[in-house]
Amino acid sequence: MVSALARLGPGHALRGILKEFTLRDANGKVMQNHPVQVDAKTGTLNFVSSLAGWMTAPDGTDLVFAIFTGDVARRDAIPDAQKEQPPGGAEWVRRSKRLQQQLIERWAAVYGA
């Protein structure tokens, strides 16, 4: 995924149709005017989450990224009757999204300076 996006480059038309991924504070509130801009495609299944796209660091450096998280054992253990809303699924997604944001902010600090 990263190779494909990197080949296209940040100026490709695809970036323009990706959703802006808003970064949030520790309480989950949207951080207005965050110095890191993210345009990405999300994907979520039970105990699986992905985020891939481009980010622009505060210094203007464009970076491409792809993050895939999953708990395959937990996903495989979901009974058919609970497939739509498995216990613990919503909290798992919240943790995954926090991890995604932490990675994005870290990469912006390390590679965008």
Biopython code that builds the backbone (N, CA, C, O; Angstrom):
import numpy as np
from Bio.PDB.StructureBuilder import StructureBuilder

atoms = [
    (1, "MET", "N", (0.825, -1.181, 0.000)),
    (1, "MET", "CA", (0.000, 0.000, 0.000)),
    (1, "MET", "C", (0.874, 1.251, 0.000)),
    (1, "MET", "O", (0.635, 2.188, -0.761)),
    (2, "VAL", "N", (1.882, 1.253, 0.858)),
    (2, "VAL", "CA", (2.774, 2.411, 0.916)),
    (2, "VAL", "C", (3.486, 2.599, -0.418)),
    (2, "VAL", "O", (3.606, 3.722, -0.909)),
    (3, "SER", "N", (3.955, 1.504, -1.004)),
    (3, "SER", "CA", (4.651, 1.608, -2.297)),
    (3, "SER", "C", (3.741, 2.188, -3.372)),
    (3, "SER", "O", (4.161, 3.039, -4.156)),
    (4, "ALA", "N", (2.504, 1.729, -3.405)),
    (4, "ALA", "CA", (1.556, 2.219, -4.417)),
    (4, "ALA", "C", (1.281, 3.707, -4.231)),
    (4, "ALA", "O", (1.298, 4.464, -5.202)),
    (5, "LEU", "N", (1.030, 4.132, -3.007)),
    (5, "LEU", "CA", (0.759, 5.548, -2.745)),
    (5, "LEU", "C", (1.994, 6.403, -3.011)),
    (5, "LEU", "O", (1.887, 7.507, -3.545)),
    (6, "ALA", "N", (3.165, 5.892, -2.640)),
    (6, "ALA", "CA", (4.401, 6.647, -2.870)),
    (6, "ALA", "C", (4.654, 6.833, -4.362)),
    (6, "ALA", "O", (5.110, 7.894, -4.788)),
    (7, "ARG", "N", (4.359, 5.804, -5.158)),
    (7, "ARG", "CA", (4.538, 5.922, -6.610)),
    (7, "ARG", "C", (3.626, 6.998, -7.192)),
    (7, "ARG", "O", (4.019, 7.734, -8.098)),
    (8, "LEU", "N", (2.398, 7.084, -6.661)),
    (8, "LEU", "CA", (1.468, 8.106, -7.147)),
    (8, "LEU", "C", (1.934, 9.507, -6.771)),
    (8, "LEU", "O", (1.824, 10.441, -7.565)),
    (9, "GLY", "N", (2.453, 9.646, -5.562)),
    (9, "GLY", "CA", (2.926, 10.939, -5.083)),
    (9, "GLY", "C", (1.807, 11.762, -4.468)),
    (9, "GLY", "O", (0.636, 11.567, -4.794)),
    (10, "PRO", "N", (2.166, 12.687, -3.575)),
    (10, "PRO", "CA", (1.165, 13.464, -2.845)),
    (10, "PRO", "C", (0.346, 14.413, -3.711)),
    (10, "PRO", "O", (-0.717, 14.869, -3.288)),
    (11, "GLY", "N", (0.822, 14.716, -4.911)),
    (11, "GLY", "CA", (0.080, 15.613, -5.791)),
    (11, "GLY", "C", (-0.929, 14.908, -6.676)),
    (11, "GLY", "O", (-1.613, 15.551, -7.472)),
    (12, "HIS", "N", (-1.028, 13.600, -6.547)),
    (12, "HIS", "CA", (-1.951, 12.825, -7.385)),
    (12, "HIS", "C", (-3.403, 13.163, -7.031)),
    (12, "HIS", "O", (-3.712, 13.507, -5.890)),
    (13, "ALA", "N", (-4.270, 13.060, -8.014)),
    (13, "ALA", "CA", (-5.694, 13.374, -7.820)),
    (13, "ALA", "C", (-6.342, 12.509, -6.746)),
    (13, "ALA", "O", (-7.329, 12.922, -6.137)),
    (14, "LEU", "N", (-5.803, 11.317, -6.503)),
    (14, "LEU", "CA", (-6.377, 10.443, -5.474)),
    (14, "LEU", "C", (-6.398, 11.133, -4.117)),
    (14, "LEU", "O", (-7.357, 10.979, -3.360)),
    (15, "ARG", "N", (-5.362, 11.884, -3.803)),
    (15, "ARG", "CA", (-5.314, 12.547, -2.501)),
    (15, "ARG", "C", (-6.505, 13.480, -2.320)),
    (15, "ARG", "O", (-7.030, 13.617, -1.215)),
    (16, "GLY", "N", (-6.922, 14.110, -3.388)),
    (16, "GLY", "CA", (-8.038, 15.047, -3.313)),
    (16, "GLY", "C", (-9.376, 14.415, -2.996)),
    (16, "GLY", "O", (-10.288, 15.102, -2.535)),
    (17, "ILE", "N", (-9.514, 13.121, -3.233)),
    (17, "ILE", "CA", (-10.794, 12.469, -2.936)),
    (17, "ILE", "C", (-10.764, 11.689, -1.624)),
    (17, "ILE", "O", (-11.782, 11.148, -1.192)),
    (18, "LEU", "N", (-9.588, 11.635, -0.992)),
    (18, "LEU", "CA", (-9.511, 10.968, 0.302)),
    (18, "LEU", "C", (-10.098, 11.867, 1.385)),
    (18, "LEU", "O", (-10.105, 13.092, 1.269)),
    (19, "LYS", "N", (-10.583, 11.233, 2.422)),
    (19, "LYS", "CA", (-11.199, 11.952, 3.534)),
    (19, "LYS", "C", (-10.124, 12.569, 4.429)),
    (19, "LYS", "O", (-9.084, 11.963, 4.688)),
    (20, "GLU", "N", (-10.400, 13.784, 4.890)),
    (20, "GLU", "CA", (-9.500, 14.387, 5.868)),
    (20, "GLU", "C", (-9.661, 13.631, 7.177)),
    (20, "GLU", "O", (-10.773, 13.478, 7.681)),
    (21, "PHE", "N", (-8.562, 13.165, 7.718)),
    (21, "PHE", "CA", (-8.563, 12.433, 8.982)),
    (21, "PHE", "C", (-8.228, 13.438, 10.071)),
    (21, "PHE", "O", (-7.096, 13.915, 10.156)),
    (22, "THR", "N", (-9.205, 13.755, 10.898)),
    (22, "THR", "CA", (-8.999, 14.771, 11.929)),
    (22, "THR", "C", (-8.339, 14.155, 13.155)),
    (22, "THR", "O", (-8.742, 13.092, 13.626)),
    (23, "LEU", "N", (-7.339, 14.828, 13.653)),
    (23, "LEU", "CA", (-6.640, 14.363, 14.841)),
    (23, "LEU", "C", (-7.368, 14.884, 16.074)),
    (23, "LEU", "O", (-7.983, 15.950, 16.054)),
    (24, "ARG", "N", (-7.281, 14.104, 17.145)),
    (24, "ARG", "CA", (-8.043, 14.398, 18.358)),
    (24, "ARG", "C", (-7.127, 14.493, 19.568)),
    (24, "ARG", "O", (-6.013, 13.969, 19.566)),
    (25, "ASP", "N", (-7.621, 15.178, 20.614)),
    (25, "ASP", "CA", (-6.856, 15.270, 21.850)),
    (25, "ASP", "C", (-7.095, 14.020, 22.699)),
    (25, "ASP", "O", (-7.803, 13.106, 22.277)),
    (26, "ALA", "N", (-6.507, 13.983, 23.888)),
    (26, "ALA", "CA", (-6.604, 12.811, 24.760)),
    (26, "ALA", "C", (-8.037, 12.504, 25.178)),
    (26, "ALA", "O", (-8.343, 11.372, 25.552)),
    (27, "ASN", "N", (-8.917, 13.500, 25.119)),
    (27, "ASN", "CA", (-10.321, 13.300, 25.481)),
    (27, "ASN", "C", (-11.195, 12.958, 24.281)),
    (27, "ASN", "O", (-12.410, 12.812, 24.414)),
    (28, "GLY", "N", (-10.581, 12.832, 23.118)),
    (28, "GLY", "CA", (-11.337, 12.475, 21.924)),
    (28, "GLY", "C", (-11.936, 13.650, 21.177)),
    (28, "GLY", "O", (-12.674, 13.458, 20.211)),
    (29, "LYS", "N", (-11.629, 14.865, 21.611)),
    (29, "LYS", "CA", (-12.171, 16.050, 20.937)),
    (29, "LYS", "C", (-11.300, 16.418, 19.738)),
    (29, "LYS", "O", (-10.074, 16.329, 19.793)),
    (30, "VAL", "N", (-11.956, 16.831, 18.657)),
    (30, "VAL", "CA", (-11.243, 17.240, 17.449)),
    (30, "VAL", "C", (-10.327, 18.415, 17.769)),
    (30, "VAL", "O", (-10.735, 19.384, 18.409)),
    (31, "MET", "N", (-9.087, 18.311, 17.316)),
    (31, "MET", "CA", (-8.111, 19.382, 17.522)),
    (31, "MET", "C", (-8.145, 20.289, 16.295)),
    (31, "MET", "O", (-7.631, 19.935, 15.233)),
    (32, "GLN", "N", (-8.751, 21.454, 16.453)),
    (32, "GLN", "CA", (-8.824, 22.418, 15.361)),
    (32, "GLN", "C", (-7.419, 22.913, 15.017)),
    (32, "GLN", "O", (-6.599, 23.126, 15.910)),
    (33, "ASN", "N", (-7.147, 23.092, 13.748)),
    (33, "ASN", "CA", (-5.865, 23.629, 13.283)),
    (33, "ASN", "C", (-4.659, 22.809, 13.733)),
    (33, "ASN", "O", (-3.605, 23.366, 14.039)),
    (34, "HIS", "N", (-4.815, 21.485, 13.774)),
    (34, "HIS", "CA", (-3.675, 20.629, 14.124)),
    (34, "HIS", "C", (-2.587, 20.839, 13.071)),
    (34, "HIS", "O", (-2.900, 20.947, 11.885)),
    (35, "PRO", "N", (-1.322, 20.899, 13.475)),
    (35, "PRO", "CA", (-0.260, 21.177, 12.506)),
    (35, "PRO", "C", (0.020, 20.045, 11.512)),
    (35, "PRO", "O", (0.720, 20.257, 10.522)),
    (36, "VAL", "N", (-0.514, 18.858, 11.761)),
    (36, "VAL", "CA", (-0.339, 17.738, 10.838)),
    (36, "VAL", "C", (-1.635, 17.554, 10.058)),
    (36, "VAL", "O", (-2.703, 17.393, 10.648)),
    (37, "GLN", "N", (-1.539, 17.579, 8.734)),
    (37, "GLN", "CA", (-2.711, 17.370, 7.876)),
    (37, "GLN", "C", (-2.668, 15.936, 7.363)),
    (37, "GLN", "O", (-1.635, 15.469, 6.885)),
    (38, "VAL", "N", (-3.809, 15.238, 7.467)),
    (38, "VAL", "CA", (-3.880, 13.844, 7.037)),
    (38, "VAL", "C", (-5.057, 13.669, 6.083)),
    (38, "VAL", "O", (-6.181, 14.067, 6.386)),
    (39, "ASP", "N", (-4.782, 13.068, 4.930)),
    (39, "ASP", "CA", (-5.811, 12.693, 3.965)),
    (39, "ASP", "C", (-5.675, 11.191, 3.786)),
    (39, "ASP", "O", (-4.644, 10.712, 3.315)),
    (40, "ALA", "N", (-6.718, 10.440, 4.160)),
    (40, "ALA", "CA", (-6.565, 8.991, 4.196)),
    (40, "ALA", "C", (-7.879, 8.262, 3.965)),
    (40, "ALA", "O", (-8.961, 8.846, 4.018)),
    (41, "LYS", "N", (-7.749, 6.985, 3.710)),
    (41, "LYS", "CA", (-8.886, 6.077, 3.593)),
    (41, "LYS", "C", (-8.866, 5.184, 4.813)),
    (41, "LYS", "O", (-7.841, 4.597, 5.158)),
    (42, "THR", "N", (-10.011, 5.092, 5.459)),
    (42, "THR", "CA", (-10.136, 4.228, 6.627)),
    (42, "THR", "C", (-10.812, 2.926, 6.230)),
    (42, "THR", "O", (-11.454, 2.831, 5.184)),
    (43, "GLY", "N", (-10.656, 1.945, 7.072)),
    (43, "GLY", "CA", (-11.356, 0.681, 6.889)),
    (43, "GLY", "C", (-11.483, 0.003, 8.236)),
    (43, "GLY", "O", (-10.514, -0.080, 8.989)),
    (44, "THR", "N", (-12.675, -0.481, 8.541)),
    (44, "THR", "CA", (-12.897, -1.117, 9.830)),
    (44, "THR", "C", (-13.776, -2.344, 9.666)),
    (44, "THR", "O", (-14.814, -2.301, 9.006)),
    (45, "LEU", "N", (-13.348, -3.426, 10.269)),
    (45, "LEU", "CA", (-14.131, -4.649, 10.423)),
    (45, "LEU", "C", (-14.050, -5.006, 11.895)),
    (45, "LEU", "O", (-13.367, -4.321, 12.656)),
    (46, "ASN", "N", (-14.721, -6.045, 12.307)),
    (46, "ASN", "CA", (-14.631, -6.461, 13.700)),
    (46, "ASN", "C", (-13.190, -6.824, 14.042)),
    (46, "ASN", "O", (-12.631, -7.772, 13.491)),
    (47, "PHE", "N", (-12.599, -6.062, 14.954)),
    (47, "PHE", "CA", (-11.241, -6.264, 15.446)),
    (47, "PHE", "C", (-10.180, -6.142, 14.353)),
    (47, "PHE", "O", (-9.111, -6.745, 14.451)),
    (48, "VAL", "N", (-10.474, -5.369, 13.323)),
    (48, "VAL", "CA", (-9.527, -5.040, 12.254)),
    (48, "VAL", "C", (-9.741, -3.573, 11.896)),
    (48, "VAL", "O", (-10.877, -3.123, 11.754)),
    (49, "SER", "N", (-8.642, -2.829, 11.748)),
    (49, "SER", "CA", (-8.751, -1.423, 11.388)),
    (49, "SER", "C", (-7.577, -1.045, 10.491)),
    (49, "SER", "O", (-6.465, -1.546, 10.658)),
    (50, "SER", "N", (-7.841, -0.158, 9.543)),
    (50, "SER", "CA", (-6.762, 0.295, 8.664)),
    (50, "SER", "C", (-6.909, 1.786, 8.384)),
    (50, "SER", "O", (-8.002, 2.351, 8.437)),
    (51, "LEU", "N", (-5.787, 2.389, 8.090)),
    (51, "LEU", "CA", (-5.738, 3.796, 7.712)),
    (51, "LEU", "C", (-4.537, 3.945, 6.782)),
    (51, "LEU", "O", (-3.416, 3.595, 7.149)),
    (52, "ALA", "N", (-4.773, 4.459, 5.591)),
    (52, "ALA", "CA", (-3.681, 4.622, 4.627)),
    (52, "ALA", "C", (-3.887, 5.907, 3.844)),
    (52, "ALA", "O", (-5.010, 6.249, 3.474)),
    (53, "GLY", "N", (-2.796, 6.613, 3.594)),
    (53, "GLY", "CA", (-2.898, 7.841, 2.825)),
    (53, "GLY", "C", (-1.646, 8.677, 2.912)),
    (53, "GLY", "O", (-0.536, 8.160, 3.040)),
    (54, "TRP", "N", (-1.844, 9.991, 2.840)),
    (54, "TRP", "CA", (-0.751, 10.948, 2.895)),
    (54, "TRP", "C", (-0.934, 11.844, 4.110)),
    (54, "TRP", "O", (-2.054, 12.102, 4.549)),
    (55, "MET", "N", (0.169, 12.305, 4.635)),
    (55, "MET", "CA", (0.152, 13.293, 5.705)),
    (55, "MET", "C", (1.160, 14.378, 5.357)),
    (55, "MET", "O", (2.169, 14.124, 4.699)),
    (56, "THR", "N", (0.869, 15.582, 5.809)),
    (56, "THR", "CA", (1.798, 16.692, 5.643)),
    (56, "THR", "C", (2.226, 17.134, 7.032)),
    (56, "THR", "O", (1.402, 17.553, 7.846)),
    (57, "ALA", "N", (3.523, 17.036, 7.294)),
    (57, "ALA", "CA", (4.078, 17.412, 8.592)),
    (57, "ALA", "C", (4.084, 18.935, 8.727)),
    (57, "ALA", "O", (3.925, 19.647, 7.735)),
    (58, "PRO", "N", (4.266, 19.435, 9.945)),
    (58, "PRO", "CA", (4.263, 20.884, 10.156)),
    (58, "PRO", "C", (5.270, 21.647, 9.293)),
    (58, "PRO", "O", (5.042, 22.810, 8.962)),
    (59, "ASP", "N", (6.384, 21.002, 8.925)),
    (59, "ASP", "CA", (7.385, 21.691, 8.104)),
    (59, "ASP", "C", (7.088, 21.601, 6.610)),
    (59, "ASP", "O", (7.867, 22.091, 5.792)),
    (60, "GLY", "N", (5.949, 20.969, 6.246)),
    (60, "GLY", "CA", (5.557, 20.857, 4.848)),
    (60, "GLY", "C", (5.966, 19.560, 4.174)),
    (60, "GLY", "O", (5.626, 19.333, 3.012)),
    (61, "THR", "N", (6.692, 18.704, 4.888)),
    (61, "THR", "CA", (7.109, 17.423, 4.325)),
    (61, "THR", "C", (5.900, 16.519, 4.135)),
    (61, "THR", "O", (5.122, 16.308, 5.065)),
    (62, "ASP", "N", (5.745, 15.984, 2.926)),
    (62, "ASP", "CA", (4.676, 15.023, 2.655)),
    (62, "ASP", "C", (5.194, 13.619, 2.910)),
    (62, "ASP", "O", (6.279, 13.251, 2.460)),
    (63, "LEU", "N", (4.413, 12.849, 3.629)),
    (63, "LEU", "CA", (4.755, 11.465, 3.948)),
    (63, "LEU", "C", (3.588, 10.571, 3.565)),
    (63, "LEU", "O", (2.429, 10.975, 3.660)),
    (64, "VAL", "N", (3.894, 9.363, 3.134)),
    (64, "VAL", "CA", (2.866, 8.378, 2.837)),
    (64, "VAL", "C", (2.915, 7.326, 3.944)),
    (64, "VAL", "O", (3.984, 7.032, 4.478)),
    (65, "PHE", "N", (1.766, 6.766, 4.283)),
    (65, "PHE", "CA", (1.726, 5.784, 5.365)),
    (65, "PHE", "C", (0.598, 4.786, 5.141)),
    (65, "PHE", "O", (-0.342, 5.044, 4.389)),
    (66, "ALA", "N", (0.712, 3.655, 5.801)),
    (66, "ALA", "CA", (-0.361, 2.655, 5.850)),
    (66, "ALA", "C", (-0.255, 1.956, 7.194)),
    (66, "ALA", "O", (0.812, 1.474, 7.575)),
    (67, "ILE", "N", (-1.359, 1.908, 7.901)),
    (67, "ILE", "CA", (-1.406, 1.272, 9.215)),
    (67, "ILE", "C", (-2.509, 0.222, 9.185)),
    (67, "ILE", "O", (-3.659, 0.524, 8.867)),
    (68, "PHE", "N", (-2.149, -1.002, 9.515)),
    (68, "PHE", "CA", (-3.124, -2.088, 9.595)),
    (68, "PHE", "C", (-3.003, -2.714, 10.975)),
    (68, "PHE", "O", (-1.923, -3.153, 11.369)),
    (69, "THR", "N", (-4.105, -2.756, 11.707)),
    (69, "THR", "CA", (-4.114, -3.390, 13.020)),
    (69, "THR", "C", (-5.202, -4.449, 13.037)),
    (69, "THR", "O", (-6.229, -4.315, 12.371)),
    (70, "GLY", "N", (-4.965, -5.501, 13.803)),
    (70, "GLY", "CA", (-5.976, -6.545, 13.887)),
    (70, "GLY", "C", (-5.708, -7.502, 15.026)),
    (70, "GLY", "O", (-4.564, -7.718, 15.426)),
    (71, "ASP", "N", (-6.762, -8.059, 15.531)),
    (71, "ASP", "CA", (-6.697, -9.123, 16.531)),
    (71, "ASP", "C", (-7.407, -10.318, 15.910)),
    (71, "ASP", "O", (-8.600, -10.530, 16.124)),
    (72, "VAL", "N", (-6.653, -11.093, 15.137)),
    (72, "VAL", "CA", (-7.231, -12.190, 14.359)),
    (72, "VAL", "C", (-7.863, -13.241, 15.259)),
    (72, "VAL", "O", (-8.950, -13.735, 14.959)),
    (73, "ALA", "N", (-7.206, -13.588, 16.350)),
    (73, "ALA", "CA", (-7.756, -14.606, 17.249)),
    (73, "ALA", "C", (-9.099, -14.156, 17.822)),
    (73, "ALA", "O", (-10.046, -14.938, 17.902)),
    (74, "ARG", "N", (-9.165, -12.913, 18.210)),
    (74, "ARG", "CA", (-10.420, -12.394, 18.771)),
    (74, "ARG", "C", (-11.504, -12.330, 17.698)),
    (74, "ARG", "O", (-12.666, -12.637, 17.964)),
    (75, "ARG", "N", (-11.125, -11.934, 16.499)),
    (75, "ARG", "CA", (-12.077, -11.877, 15.385)),
    (75, "ARG", "C", (-12.607, -13.266, 15.061)),
    (75, "ARG", "O", (-13.808, -13.445, 14.861)),
    (76, "ASP", "N", (-11.716, -14.247, 15.009)),
    (76, "ASP", "CA", (-12.122, -15.617, 14.694)),
    (76, "ASP", "C", (-13.029, -16.223, 15.760)),
    (76, "ASP", "O", (-13.796, -17.143, 15.477)),
    (77, "ALA", "N", (-12.940, -15.708, 16.986)),
    (77, "ALA", "CA", (-13.721, -16.267, 18.092)),
    (77, "ALA", "C", (-15.121, -15.669, 18.222)),
    (77, "ALA", "O", (-15.872, -16.079, 19.107)),
    (78, "ILE", "N", (-15.494, -14.718, 17.373)),
    (78, "ILE", "CA", (-16.809, -14.079, 17.477)),
    (78, "ILE", "C", (-17.886, -15.070, 17.035)),
    (78, "ILE", "O", (-17.846, -15.562, 15.908)),
    (79, "PRO", "N", (-18.849, -15.366, 17.914)),
    (79, "PRO", "CA", (-19.962, -16.235, 17.510)),
    (79, "PRO", "C", (-20.807, -15.550, 16.429)),
    (79, "PRO", "O", (-20.900, -14.323, 16.399)),
    (80, "ASP", "N", (-21.408, -16.327, 15.561)),
    (80, "ASP", "CA", (-22.223, -15.772, 14.474)),
    (80, "ASP", "C", (-23.281, -14.800, 14.982)),
    (80, "ASP", "O", (-23.547, -13.784, 14.339)),
    (81, "ALA", "N", (-23.881, -15.098, 16.116)),
    (81, "ALA", "CA", (-24.950, -14.261, 16.662)),
    (81, "ALA", "C", (-24.446, -12.877, 17.088)),
    (81, "ALA", "O", (-25.247, -11.960, 17.269)),
    (82, "GLN", "N", (-23.135, -12.721, 17.249)),
    (82, "GLN", "CA", (-22.577, -11.444, 17.707)),
    (82, "GLN", "C", (-21.739, -10.750, 16.635)),
    (82, "GLN", "O", (-21.039, -9.783, 16.935)),
    (83, "LYS", "N", (-21.796, -11.222, 15.406)),
    (83, "LYS", "CA", (-20.951, -10.672, 14.336)),
    (83, "LYS", "C", (-21.198, -9.179, 14.088)),
    (83, "LYS", "O", (-20.261, -8.452, 13.759)),
    (84, "GLU", "N", (-22.435, -8.715, 14.239)),
    (84, "GLU", "CA", (-22.737, -7.310, 13.950)),
    (84, "GLU", "C", (-22.145, -6.358, 14.977)),
    (84, "GLU", "O", (-21.617, -5.309, 14.610)),
    (85, "GLN", "N", (-22.223, -6.703, 16.252)),
    (85, "GLN", "CA", (-21.682, -5.849, 17.314)),
    (85, "GLN", "C", (-21.075, -6.735, 18.395)),
    (85, "GLN", "O", (-21.694, -6.957, 19.436)),
    (86, "PRO", "N", (-19.876, -7.239, 18.157)),
    (86, "PRO", "CA", (-19.272, -8.135, 19.141)),
    (86, "PRO", "C", (-18.880, -7.396, 20.416)),
    (86, "PRO", "O", (-18.499, -6.227, 20.362)),
    (87, "PRO", "N", (-18.970, -8.061, 21.549)),
    (87, "PRO", "CA", (-18.556, -7.438, 22.803)),
    (87, "PRO", "C", (-17.094, -6.990, 22.720)),
    (87, "PRO", "O", (-16.225, -7.745, 22.285)),
    (88, "GLY", "N", (-16.845, -5.772, 23.137)),
    (88, "GLY", "CA", (-15.490, -5.239, 23.134)),
    (88, "GLY", "C", (-15.048, -4.635, 21.814)),
    (88, "GLY", "O", (-13.970, -4.045, 21.737)),
    (89, "GLY", "N", (-15.854, -4.771, 20.782)),
    (89, "GLY", "CA", (-15.460, -4.284, 19.457)),
    (89, "GLY", "C", (-15.284, -2.780, 19.390)),
    (89, "GLY", "O", (-14.307, -2.293, 18.820)),
    (90, "ALA", "N", (-16.213, -2.045, 19.962)),
    (90, "ALA", "CA", (-16.145, -0.578, 19.899)),
    (90, "ALA", "C", (-14.918, -0.046, 20.641)),
    (90, "ALA", "O", (-14.244, 0.862, 20.155)),
    (91, "GLU", "N", (-14.633, -0.599, 21.799)),
    (91, "GLU", "CA", (-13.461, -0.159, 22.566)),
    (91, "GLU", "C", (-12.175, -0.524, 21.829)),
    (91, "GLU", "O", (-11.211, 0.241, 21.851)),
    (92, "TRP", "N", (-12.153, -1.679, 21.181)),
    (92, "TRP", "CA", (-10.981, -2.081, 20.411)),
    (92, "TRP", "C", (-10.714, -1.071, 19.288)),
    (92, "TRP", "O", (-9.567, -0.686, 19.058)),
    (93, "VAL", "N", (-11.762, -0.648, 18.599)),
    (93, "VAL", "CA", (-11.608, 0.333, 17.516)),
    (93, "VAL", "C", (-11.088, 1.657, 18.066)),
    (93, "VAL", "O", (-10.232, 2.285, 17.443)),
    (94, "ARG", "N", (-11.584, 2.089, 19.214)),
    (94, "ARG", "CA", (-11.101, 3.340, 19.822)),
    (94, "ARG", "C", (-9.597, 3.257, 20.105)),
    (94, "ARG", "O", (-8.854, 4.199, 19.830)),
    (95, "ARG", "N", (-9.161, 2.126, 20.653)),
    (95, "ARG", "CA", (-7.730, 1.959, 20.937)),
    (95, "ARG", "C", (-6.909, 1.948, 19.646)),
    (95, "ARG", "O", (-5.824, 2.526, 19.585)),
    (96, "SER", "N", (-7.432, 1.293, 18.632)),
    (96, "SER", "CA", (-6.728, 1.238, 17.350)),
    (96, "SER", "C", (-6.591, 2.633, 16.747)),
    (96, "SER", "O", (-5.529, 2.983, 16.232)),
    (97, "LYS", "N", (-7.643, 3.420, 16.805)),
    (97, "LYS", "CA", (-7.599, 4.781, 16.265)),
    (97, "LYS", "C", (-6.628, 5.661, 17.057)),
    (97, "LYS", "O", (-5.951, 6.512, 16.480)),
    (98, "ARG", "N", (-6.559, 5.458, 18.376)),
    (98, "ARG", "CA", (-5.579, 6.197, 19.182)),
    (98, "ARG", "C", (-4.159, 5.836, 18.746)),
    (98, "ARG", "O", (-3.297, 6.706, 18.615)),
    (99, "LEU", "N", (-3.929, 4.534, 18.522)),
    (99, "LEU", "CA", (-2.614, 4.092, 18.065)),
    (99, "LEU", "C", (-2.284, 4.709, 16.707)),
    (99, "LEU", "O", (-1.162, 5.166, 16.491)),
    (100, "GLN", "N", (-3.245, 4.724, 15.798)),
    (100, "GLN", "CA", (-3.023, 5.325, 14.485)),
    (100, "GLN", "C", (-2.594, 6.782, 14.623)),
    (100, "GLN", "O", (-1.644, 7.221, 13.975)),
    (101, "GLN", "N", (-3.290, 7.518, 15.460)),
    (101, "GLN", "CA", (-2.959, 8.930, 15.644)),
    (101, "GLN", "C", (-1.577, 9.088, 16.265)),
    (101, "GLN", "O", (-0.805, 9.951, 15.847)),
    (102, "GLN", "N", (-1.262, 8.269, 17.253)),
    (102, "GLN", "CA", (0.052, 8.357, 17.887)),
    (102, "GLN", "C", (1.165, 8.094, 16.874)),
    (102, "GLN", "O", (2.192, 8.773, 16.884)),
    (103, "LEU", "N", (0.960, 7.112, 16.006)),
    (103, "LEU", "CA", (1.959, 6.823, 14.975)),
    (103, "LEU", "C", (2.111, 8.000, 14.015)),
    (103, "LEU", "O", (3.229, 8.390, 13.681)),
    (104, "ILE", "N", (0.998, 8.561, 13.575)),
    (104, "ILE", "CA", (1.042, 9.704, 12.654)),
    (104, "ILE", "C", (1.786, 10.878, 13.285)),
    (104, "ILE", "O", (2.648, 11.483, 12.646)),
    (105, "GLU", "N", (1.460, 11.197, 14.522)),
    (105, "GLU", "CA", (2.124, 12.323, 15.186)),
    (105, "GLU", "C", (3.612, 12.050, 15.383)),
    (105, "GLU", "O", (4.436, 12.955, 15.245)),
    (106, "ARG", "N", (3.952, 10.817, 15.700)),
    (106, "ARG", "CA", (5.361, 10.452, 15.879)),
    (106, "ARG", "C", (6.122, 10.570, 14.559)),
    (106, "ARG", "O", (7.207, 11.148, 14.509)),
    (107, "TRP", "N", (5.544, 10.017, 13.494)),
    (107, "TRP", "CA", (6.208, 10.069, 12.194)),
    (107, "TRP", "C", (6.378, 11.510, 11.724)),
    (107, "TRP", "O", (7.402, 11.854, 11.133)),
    (108, "ALA", "N", (5.385, 12.350, 11.982)),
    (108, "ALA", "CA", (5.494, 13.766, 11.598)),
    (108, "ALA", "C", (6.646, 14.426, 12.343)),
    (108, "ALA", "O", (7.387, 15.224, 11.768)),
    (109, "ALA", "N", (6.797, 14.093, 13.624)),
    (109, "ALA", "CA", (7.868, 14.685, 14.426)),
    (109, "ALA", "C", (9.247, 14.189, 13.988)),
    (109, "ALA", "O", (10.198, 14.968, 13.934)),
    (110, "VAL", "N", (9.357, 12.902, 13.678)),
    (110, "VAL", "CA", (10.654, 12.319, 13.340)),
    (110, "VAL", "C", (11.064, 12.598, 11.896)),
    (110, "VAL", "O", (12.203, 12.985, 11.635)),
    (111, "TYR", "N", (10.136, 12.401, 10.957)),
    (111, "TYR", "CA", (10.487, 12.483, 9.540)),
    (111, "TYR", "C", (10.116, 13.813, 8.887)),
    (111, "TYR", "O", (10.485, 14.076, 7.743)),
    (112, "GLY", "N", (9.392, 14.638, 9.615)),
    (112, "GLY", "CA", (8.962, 15.900, 9.034)),
    (112, "GLY", "C", (9.701, 17.090, 9.593)),
    (112, "GLY", "O", (9.249, 18.228, 9.465)),
    (113, "ALA", "N", (10.825, 16.836, 10.206)),
    (113, "ALA", "CA", (11.574, 17.943, 10.816)),
    (113, "ALA", "C", (12.892, 18.152, 10.100)),
    (113, "ALA", "O", (13.661, 19.040, 10.470)),
]
sb = StructureBuilder()
sb.init_structure("model")
sb.init_model(0)
sb.init_chain("A")
sb.init_seg("    ")
for serial, (resi, resn, name, xyz) in enumerate(atoms, 1):
    if name == "N":
        sb.init_residue(resn, " ", resi, " ")
    sb.init_atom(name, np.array(xyz, "f"), 0.0, 1.0, " ", f" {name:<3s}", serial, name[0])
structure = sb.get_structure()
